[in-house]
Amino acid sequence: MPQGWRVSDALTLTTALTSPPDGRVPPDTAAWQATLDEARAALARLAVRRAGAGPFRVTDHDVRRALGRDVSEKEEPFAWSARTARRTFGLAAVRALLAGEARTPHDAVRGRLRDSDGAVREGSRTSSQLDRWVAALPAAGRSAVAAEAVTWATRLWCALDWSALGPAPVIGRDHWWDSPHSALLALRGRADVRAGRAHLVVLSGPRRDSVRSELALVTLVESLRSREGAAPGPVVGWWPDSGHIVRVDPHPTVLTLATDAVALVLAAGPSARAAA
């Protein structure tokens, strides 16, 4: 499958997730293992070099800033808003829909908001900062949060042929890799849907050259986490606003691309979000 921009419908996006790698380099080859070993060694050097510099958690957001044009711009500290909360509530809604606990994205999001209220009201230890934030909002603010989350969940729910993804796709479980050489360094591989060995990442903002490095970070994290060092499946990035997709297949060059991006992030120093 071509790795450039494509406009998707449910069939195209599902095919992008379920079709095998493009076949240029089969998984588990000597080249893959050698490049993964090189990536491990490079990350070890980076971890040692940053010893004493404080904790650093590298995410796709950091990669985008390090490789994007706005790297010199001051970033505001993270704060909850209808936009930043939509993914969390949207993913919870899709989980409920898959489990048959709700019939529509609207019902699923409203159910998740009620759960937040209950957790905060009862003083549950499971209540999160997001739960407490949304529970304190006035009615208009809650409506804005619900509207953003319903839109987000509806787009994802309607974008895939869920029956083709296998019996138990995992919704919204981000994976972390912690450096064995320094407790201060960790990498995050964000994915909104994991179906078998494939990963779907819902993207926002403009289409950009850095997206391949952002998606490559998922491949790197999955490879580092694997006990066998096996190649993961494809990583598909999807812009729901435009329907465009880009797919990154497992290939030794993808590991190098991600490792180079991590090095750039660390060289640039902690982002405002990491510092906050």
C-alpha positions as CSV (number, residue, x, y, z in Angstrom):
1,M,0.0,0.0,0.0
2,P,1.4,3.4,-0.8
3,Q,2.8,5.4,2.1
4,G,1.7,8.8,0.8
5,W,-1.4,10.8,1.5
6,R,-4.7,9.2,0.7
7,V,-8.3,10.2,1.2
8,S,-10.1,7.5,3.2
9,D,-13.5,6.0,3.6
10,A,-14.4,3.1,5.9
11,L,-13.1,0.5,3.5
12,T,-9.8,2.3,2.8
13,L,-9.0,2.9,6.4
14,T,-9.9,-0.6,7.4
15,T,-7.8,-2.0,4.6
16,A,-4.9,0.2,5.7
17,L,-5.0,-1.3,9.1
18,T,-5.5,-4.9,8.1
19,S,-3.4,-5.4,5.0
20,P,0.0,-6.9,5.5
21,P,3.2,-4.9,5.2
22,D,4.2,-3.8,1.7
23,G,6.8,-6.7,1.5
24,R,9.9,-4.6,0.8
25,V,11.5,-6.1,4.0
26,P,9.8,-9.1,5.7
27,P,9.6,-8.9,9.5
28,D,12.3,-10.5,11.7
29,T,15.1,-10.1,9.2
30,A,18.7,-9.7,10.2
31,A,18.5,-6.1,8.9
32,W,15.6,-5.4,11.3
33,Q,17.4,-6.9,14.3
34,A,20.6,-5.1,13.5
35,T,18.9,-1.7,13.2
36,L,16.9,-2.4,16.4
37,D,20.2,-3.1,18.2
38,E,21.6,0.2,16.9
39,A,18.5,2.0,18.1
40,R,18.9,0.5,21.6
41,A,22.5,1.5,21.7
42,A,21.8,5.1,20.5
43,L,19.0,5.4,23.2
44,A,21.4,4.2,25.8
45,R,23.9,6.8,24.9
46,L,21.2,9.5,25.0
47,A,20.0,8.4,28.4
48,V,23.5,8.4,29.9
49,R,24.2,11.8,28.3
50,R,21.1,13.3,29.9
51,A,21.9,11.9,33.3
52,G,21.2,14.5,35.9
53,A,19.3,16.7,33.5
54,G,15.9,15.7,34.9
55,P,13.1,13.4,33.6
56,F,12.1,13.5,30.0
57,R,9.1,11.7,28.5
58,V,9.2,11.8,24.7
59,T,5.8,11.8,22.9
60,D,4.6,12.4,19.4
61,H,3.8,15.9,20.5
62,D,7.4,16.6,21.3
63,V,8.5,15.1,18.0
64,R,6.1,17.3,16.1
65,R,7.4,20.4,17.9
66,A,11.1,19.5,17.4
67,L,10.6,18.9,13.7
68,G,8.0,21.6,13.0
69,R,8.3,25.2,12.2
70,D,6.9,26.3,15.6
71,V,9.7,24.9,17.6
72,S,11.0,28.3,18.6
73,E,7.5,29.5,19.7
74,K,6.7,29.4,23.4
75,E,4.2,26.7,24.2
76,E,1.5,27.3,26.8
77,P,1.3,24.8,29.7
78,F,-1.2,22.1,29.2
79,A,-4.8,22.8,30.4
80,W,-8.0,20.9,30.1
81,S,-10.5,22.2,27.6
82,A,-13.3,20.9,25.4
83,R,-10.7,20.2,22.7
84,T,-8.0,18.5,24.9
85,A,-10.7,16.4,26.7
86,R,-12.4,15.1,23.6
87,R,-10.0,12.2,23.0
88,T,-10.4,10.8,26.5
89,F,-14.2,11.0,26.5
90,G,-14.4,10.0,22.8
91,L,-12.3,6.8,23.4
92,A,-14.4,5.9,26.4
93,A,-17.5,6.3,24.2
94,V,-16.1,4.0,21.5
95,R,-15.3,1.4,24.1
96,A,-18.9,1.5,25.3
97,L,-20.2,1.2,21.8
98,L,-18.0,-1.8,21.1
99,A,-19.1,-3.5,24.3
100,G,-22.8,-2.9,23.5
101,E,-23.2,-0.6,26.6
102,A,-24.5,2.3,24.5
103,R,-26.4,2.6,21.2
104,T,-25.1,5.9,20.0
105,P,-21.9,8.1,20.5
106,H,-24.1,10.7,22.2
107,D,-25.4,8.2,24.7
108,A,-21.9,6.8,25.3
109,V,-20.4,10.2,26.0
110,R,-23.2,11.2,28.3
111,G,-22.7,7.9,30.2
112,R,-19.0,8.7,30.6
113,L,-19.8,12.2,31.9
114,R,-22.2,10.7,34.4
115,D,-19.4,8.3,35.5
116,S,-17.1,11.3,36.1
117,D,-19.7,13.0,38.2
118,G,-20.3,9.9,40.3
119,A,-16.6,9.3,40.9
120,V,-16.1,12.9,42.0
121,R,-19.2,12.9,44.2
122,E,-18.3,9.7,45.9
123,G,-14.7,10.7,46.4
124,S,-13.5,7.7,44.5
125,R,-9.8,7.1,44.3
126,T,-10.3,6.3,40.6
127,S,-11.4,9.9,39.9
128,S,-8.9,11.7,37.7
129,Q,-8.0,15.3,37.3
130,L,-10.1,15.4,34.2
131,D,-13.1,14.0,36.2
132,R,-12.7,16.8,38.8
133,W,-12.3,19.4,36.1
134,V,-15.4,18.5,34.1
135,A,-17.5,18.0,37.2
136,A,-16.8,21.6,38.2
137,L,-17.9,23.0,34.9
138,P,-21.1,25.0,34.4
139,A,-23.8,23.5,32.2
140,A,-22.6,25.4,29.1
141,G,-19.0,24.1,29.6
142,R,-20.2,20.5,30.0
143,S,-22.2,20.9,26.8
144,A,-19.1,22.1,24.9
145,V,-17.1,19.1,26.2
146,A,-19.9,16.7,25.3
147,A,-20.2,18.1,21.8
148,E,-16.5,17.9,21.0
149,A,-16.4,14.3,22.4
150,V,-19.5,13.2,20.5
151,T,-18.1,14.5,17.2
152,W,-14.7,12.8,17.8
153,A,-16.3,9.5,18.8
154,T,-18.7,9.5,15.9
155,R,-16.0,10.1,13.3
156,L,-13.9,7.2,14.7
157,W,-16.9,4.9,15.1
158,C,-18.1,5.5,11.5
159,A,-14.6,5.4,10.0
160,L,-13.9,1.6,10.4
161,D,-15.5,-1.7,9.6
162,W,-15.1,-3.0,13.2
163,S,-16.1,-6.5,12.3
164,A,-13.0,-6.8,10.1
165,L,-10.6,-5.8,12.9
166,G,-10.9,-9.1,14.9
167,P,-12.7,-10.0,18.1
168,A,-11.1,-7.6,20.5
169,P,-9.5,-4.4,19.2
170,V,-7.9,-2.3,22.0
171,I,-9.2,1.3,22.2
172,G,-6.9,4.0,23.4
173,R,-4.2,2.3,25.3
174,D,-1.0,4.2,24.9
175,H,2.2,2.2,25.4
176,W,5.3,3.5,27.2
177,W,8.9,2.2,27.0
178,D,11.1,3.1,30.0
179,S,14.8,3.2,29.4
180,P,16.7,0.5,31.3
181,H,19.7,2.8,31.4
182,S,18.0,5.8,33.0
183,A,14.8,6.1,35.0
184,L,14.6,9.6,33.6
185,L,13.9,8.7,30.0
186,A,10.7,7.2,28.6
187,L,9.1,7.1,25.2
188,R,5.4,7.0,24.5
189,G,3.7,5.3,21.5
190,R,0.2,6.7,21.2
191,A,-2.5,4.7,19.4
192,D,-6.2,5.1,19.4
193,V,-7.0,1.7,18.0
194,R,-4.8,-1.4,18.2
195,A,-6.1,-4.3,16.0
196,G,-3.8,-7.3,16.2
197,R,-0.3,-5.8,15.5
198,A,-1.6,-2.8,13.7
199,H,-2.1,0.7,15.1
200,L,-4.4,3.6,14.2
201,V,-3.5,7.1,15.4
202,V,-6.1,9.8,15.1
203,L,-4.4,13.0,14.0
204,S,-5.3,16.7,14.2
205,G,-3.8,19.9,12.7
206,P,-2.5,20.3,9.2
207,R,-0.8,17.6,7.2
208,R,2.9,17.9,7.8
209,D,6.2,16.3,6.9
210,S,6.9,15.4,10.6
211,V,4.0,12.9,10.7
212,R,6.1,10.0,9.5
213,S,8.5,10.6,12.5
214,E,5.5,10.9,14.8
215,L,4.1,7.6,13.6
216,A,7.6,6.0,13.5
217,L,7.8,6.6,17.3
218,V,4.9,4.1,17.7
219,T,6.9,1.5,15.7
220,L,10.0,2.1,17.8
221,V,8.2,1.8,21.2
222,E,6.4,-1.4,20.1
223,S,9.7,-2.9,19.0
224,L,11.5,-1.9,22.1
225,R,8.7,-3.4,24.3
226,S,8.7,-6.7,22.4
227,R,10.6,-9.4,24.3
228,E,11.5,-10.9,21.0
229,G,12.3,-7.6,19.3
230,A,9.8,-8.6,16.6
231,A,8.6,-6.0,14.1
232,P,5.1,-4.7,14.9
233,G,2.4,-4.2,12.3
234,P,1.7,-1.0,10.3
235,V,1.0,2.3,11.9
236,V,-1.7,4.3,10.2
237,G,-2.3,8.0,10.8
238,W,-5.7,9.4,10.0
239,W,-7.0,13.0,9.9
240,P,-10.8,12.8,10.5
241,D,-11.3,16.4,9.3
242,S,-10.1,15.7,5.8
243,G,-10.1,11.9,5.6
244,H,-6.5,11.7,4.6
245,I,-4.4,8.8,5.8
246,V,-0.7,8.0,5.8
247,R,0.7,4.5,6.6
248,V,4.1,3.6,8.0
249,D,5.1,0.0,7.5
250,P,7.7,-1.8,9.7
251,H,11.1,-1.2,8.0
252,P,14.6,-0.8,9.5
253,T,14.6,2.8,8.2
254,V,11.6,3.6,10.3
255,L,13.5,2.6,13.5
256,T,16.3,5.0,12.5
257,L,13.8,7.7,11.7
258,A,12.3,7.5,15.1
259,T,15.6,7.3,16.9
260,D,16.8,10.4,15.1
261,A,13.6,12.2,16.1
262,V,14.1,11.3,19.8
263,A,17.7,12.6,19.6
264,L,16.4,15.9,18.2
265,V,13.8,16.2,20.9
266,L,16.4,15.6,23.6
267,A,18.8,18.1,22.0
268,A,16.1,20.7,22.0
269,G,15.4,20.4,25.7
270,P,12.2,19.8,27.6
271,S,9.0,21.3,26.1
272,A,6.8,23.6,28.1
273,R,4.4,20.7,28.7
274,A,7.2,18.4,30.0
275,A,8.5,21.1,32.3
276,A,5.0,21.8,33.6
